[in-house]
Every structure is written in structure tokens, then in C-alpha cells.
């Protein structure tokens, strides 16, 4: 079972992700964060197995939040969400401990395949 925390500041996209993911029998959405600081706090509190982290987050950007999560809970996999496929912040996020990234324009099947096949 994948215990998932969604960290995304755009409410409609975050809620849509939750609806999509909650239909899957092997995925449990344990929480939602609207900014990087909240993502870090919820990751420590809820102990998800995976965090879907938007690169561009208010209060604390996704890269910094990923670094903090990995520093405290290295077993948590972090998958970055981005609209850009050449974003240098994604490279920086992977260097900070992210397990990979998903483009926000990925289709449903591709999105689920990436989540289920995150290394680590």
C-alpha cells in the first residue's frame, strides 16, 4: 500500500489528484499540503511512504521541503510535480533526495505507472 501525501498549492489540481488517486486500491491519500512548510510538517506527522511535491510551492519551495523531509525521514520517497520538463529545479530536487518527477500534463495511466514504479 502506498501512503501518499499530496503537496500542491493549486486547490483544483490537488483535489483532482486526490480524486484520481483514491480510486486506486493500492494507494491511500493520507493528507494534503498547500505549501512547502505544511508538506514538511505533515510528512513528519503522517509518515507517508510517498510525497507528491509541487516544485513551485509558497512559504517553502518544493526543493527545500524535499531536502528537509529527506533529512528527517530518508525512507519517504518524494516525487516532484512540475509543468516544465527541463526545469533545473527538478535536477536540484533529485540532488536533494527526490526519487523522480512527474510532468503535470502526464495522462492518467502514465501518472499511476510512475507512482507505482518509483525506485527506492
C-alpha positions in Angstrom: 0.0 0.0 0.0 1.3 3.4 -1.0 0.5 6.0 1.7 0.6 9.3 -0.2 0.8 12.9 0.8 -0.1 15.4 -1.9 1.7 18.8 -1.7 0.3 21.2 -4.2 -0.8 24.8 -3.8 -3.4 24.9 -6.6 -6.6 23.6 -5.0 -8.3 22.3 -8.1 -5.3 20.3 -9.2 -4.7 19.0 -5.7 -8.3 17.9 -5.3 -8.3 16.3 -8.8 -5.2 14.4 -7.9 -6.8 13.2 -4.7 -9.9 12.0 -6.6 -7.8 10.2 -9.2 -5.6 8.5 -6.6 -8.3 7.5 -4.1 -9.9 5.3 -6.8 -6.8 3.0 -6.8 -6.9 0.1 -4.3 -3.1 0.2 -3.6 -3.0 4.0 -2.9 -4.2 5.7 0.3 -4.1 9.5 0.3 -3.2 10.4 3.9 -3.1 14.2 3.6 -2.8 17.3 1.6 -0.5 20.2 1.9 -0.9 23.7 0.4 2.7 24.9 0.9 6.1 23.6 1.4 6.2 24.2 5.2 3.0 22.3 5.6 4.3 19.5 3.4 7.3 19.1 5.6 5.2 19.2 8.9 2.7 16.7 7.5 5.4 14.4 6.2 6.9 14.2 9.7 3.5 13.8 11.4 1.7 11.4 9.0 4.7 9.3 7.9 3.6 8.7 4.3 5.6 6.3 2.1 5.5 8.9 -0.7 5.0 12.6 -1.2 3.9 14.2 -4.5 5.6 17.6 -4.2 5.0 20.5 -6.5 8.3 22.2 -7.4 6.8 25.7 -7.1 5.3 26.0 -3.6 4.6 29.1 -1.4 6.3 29.6 2.0 8.9 26.9 1.3 9.7 25.8 -2.2 9.4 22.1 -3.1 13.1 21.6 -3.4 13.8 22.9 0.1 10.9 21.0 1.5 12.2 17.8 -0.1 15.7 18.4 1.4 14.1 18.8 4.8 11.9 15.7 4.5 14.8 13.6 3.3 17.0 14.9 6.2 14.4 13.8 8.8 12.8 10.8 7.0 15.0 9.4 4.3 12.7 6.5 3.8 10.0 8.7 2.4 10.0 8.8 -1.4 9.4 12.2 -2.9 8.1 12.6 -6.4 8.3 16.1 -7.8 5.4 17.6 -9.8 6.3 20.2 -12.5 4.9 21.8 -15.6 8.4 22.0 -17.0 10.4 19.1 -18.4 13.7 20.9 -18.4 13.4 22.7 -15.1 16.7 22.9 -13.3 14.9 22.9 -10.0 13.9 19.3 -10.7 17.6 18.4 -11.1 18.3 20.2 -7.9 15.3 18.4 -6.2 16.7 15.0 -7.3 20.0 16.0 -5.9 18.2 17.0 -2.7 16.8 13.4 -2.4 13.7 13.3 -4.7 13.1 9.9 -6.3 12.0 11.4 -9.6 9.4 13.7 -11.2 6.1 13.7 -13.0 5.0 16.3 -15.5 1.7 17.8 -14.8 0.5 17.0 -18.3 1.0 13.3 -17.9 -2.0 11.1 -18.7 -3.8 9.1 -16.1 -2.1 5.7 -16.9 1.3 7.2 -17.1 0.9 9.1 -13.8 -0.1 5.9 -12.0 2.7 3.9 -13.6 5.3 6.4 -12.5 3.9 6.5 -8.9 3.9 2.7 -8.7 7.4 2.3 -10.1 9.4 4.8 -8.1 12.7 3.3 -7.2 13.9 3.0 -3.6 
